[in-house]
Amino acid sequence: MSQVFTRKLQKTGNSITASIPKNWLTMNGLAEGDSVEFILNEDGSLNIKSIDKQTRKNKLFKELVNQDHDLMERLKNV
């Protein structure tokens, strides 16, 4: 069953923010400083997805490898 949460947009510095419900953070094991993904759907809706620590490490590793082709070649020989 879906739950609906309403939040007001607030100005924080030069950004506009909306708070995330605490029970969702707890349910996903998230805290201040953790990363989440925002997925913009074709219909204009937005989904928020938690990213576990291993997934973040894997994404960072892939980004680093994509940025440095020589690194990828060196890793093949390890």
C-alpha positions as CSV (number, residue, x, y, z in Angstrom):
1,M,0.0,0.0,0.0
2,S,1.4,3.4,-0.9
3,Q,1.7,6.2,1.6
4,V,1.4,9.9,0.7
5,F,3.5,12.5,2.5
6,T,3.1,16.2,2.0
7,R,6.0,18.6,2.5
8,K,6.4,22.3,2.1
9,L,9.3,23.6,-0.1
10,Q,11.8,25.7,1.9
11,K,14.6,28.0,0.8
12,T,17.9,26.9,2.2
13,G,20.7,29.2,1.0
14,N,20.4,29.3,-2.8
15,S,18.5,26.0,-3.0
16,I,14.9,24.9,-2.5
17,T,14.6,21.8,-0.2
18,A,11.9,19.4,1.0
19,S,12.4,17.2,4.0
20,I,12.3,13.4,3.7
21,P,10.0,11.6,6.2
22,K,12.0,10.2,9.1
23,N,10.3,6.8,9.0
24,W,11.4,6.4,5.3
25,L,15.0,7.2,6.3
26,T,14.9,4.7,9.2
27,M,13.3,2.0,7.0
28,N,16.1,2.5,4.5
29,G,18.9,2.8,7.1
30,L,19.8,6.3,5.9
31,A,21.1,9.3,7.8
32,E,22.4,12.8,7.2
33,G,25.3,12.7,4.7
34,D,24.1,9.5,2.9
35,S,23.3,9.6,-0.8
36,V,20.0,9.0,-2.6
37,E,19.0,8.9,-6.2
38,F,16.3,11.1,-7.7
39,I,14.6,9.5,-10.7
40,L,12.7,11.9,-13.0
41,N,9.9,10.0,-14.7
42,E,8.5,10.8,-18.2
43,D,5.2,12.0,-16.6
44,G,7.1,14.6,-14.5
45,S,6.9,12.7,-11.2
46,L,10.0,12.1,-9.1
47,N,11.0,8.9,-7.3
48,I,13.6,8.8,-4.5
49,K,15.7,5.7,-4.2
50,S,18.0,4.8,-1.4
51,I,21.5,3.7,-2.4
52,D,23.2,1.1,-0.3
53,K,26.9,1.5,0.5
54,Q,28.1,-1.3,-1.7
55,T,26.1,0.1,-4.6
56,R,27.7,3.5,-4.0
57,K,31.2,2.0,-4.0
58,N,30.4,0.1,-7.2
59,K,29.1,3.2,-9.0
60,L,32.2,5.2,-7.9
61,F,34.5,2.5,-9.1
62,K,32.7,2.4,-12.5
63,E,32.9,6.2,-12.8
64,L,36.7,6.1,-12.0
65,V,37.3,3.3,-14.5
66,N,35.3,5.2,-17.2
67,Q,37.3,8.3,-16.5
68,D,40.7,6.6,-16.8
69,H,40.9,4.0,-19.6
70,D,44.6,3.3,-18.6
71,L,43.4,2.3,-15.1
72,M,41.0,-0.2,-16.6
73,E,43.8,-1.7,-18.6
74,R,46.1,-1.9,-15.5
75,L,43.3,-3.6,-13.5
76,K,42.9,-6.3,-16.1
77,N,46.5,-7.4,-15.3
78,V,45.9,-7.6,-11.5
